[in-house]
Amino acid sequence: MAHINLHTQLPSRKLNDMTASLQNNFVETIKTEVGDSRPSITFDHWKADNETNYLVLTIHYISESWTIQSRCLSVVNLENLDADHTSAKTAEIIEIEFAKHNIDAANIFFATTDTTNTMPRTAKLIDVQWHPCAAHTLQLAINANVIAGFFHSSTVGQAALAKYQVDKGLAESKPPVDVTTRFNSTFILLDWIHKNVEPVSLALVDCSMNRRKKCTKNSATATVAVVAGSAEKCSSVTPANR
């Protein structure tokens, strides 16, 4: 009940009073448990099966008994607020939720999110130190291998990639091969993906729309991979590969 959107009109005054009471109790519980510690937060956008967009905000802290606690502060229905996914709007919503739960942004240790452009910008707007999610960074490395495999196996993909590399003023090149026996090859591949993200994205879209059997299925998988991780900075991946 603590995660109910308070903008929703409840069917009765009694239920409304119960919801408000539960919300107040939740706020007090968080305040008591967090105490003088510096909590961290995670937040993310996601879409339900019915195409409704949400922003989820979670707080993480260590209790007095030295136990890690994670509490979902809010699941905000963006459709009800007619809100978009921009960093400015996301920061505005988070600040409202902080105020609702009596949380001072200056006391937040850091925010951990995925690496899409909106997230670090949001953290900057709310003046909280940002760290990329390690799981998302690892997934980028896996996705990069999917992309490299596609361009090495598809002549159609190679031609499309070369075309867009020339259009963008880049040298024609195929993604380096990531092999376990070659030192730092994962980073070299990720660095290539970062430098060629525009031609790679455009080439994959072209191939996904291509009706040739040998191109369509694999390129669709690779397109999802590059879109999910295109905003990653290789500097945040380097330490994981040393």
Summary of the structure (lengths in Angstrom):
residues: 242
radius of gyration: 22.2
end to end distance: 45.1
largest distance: 68.0
contacts: 696
relative contact order: 0.10
helix: 53%
strand: 14%
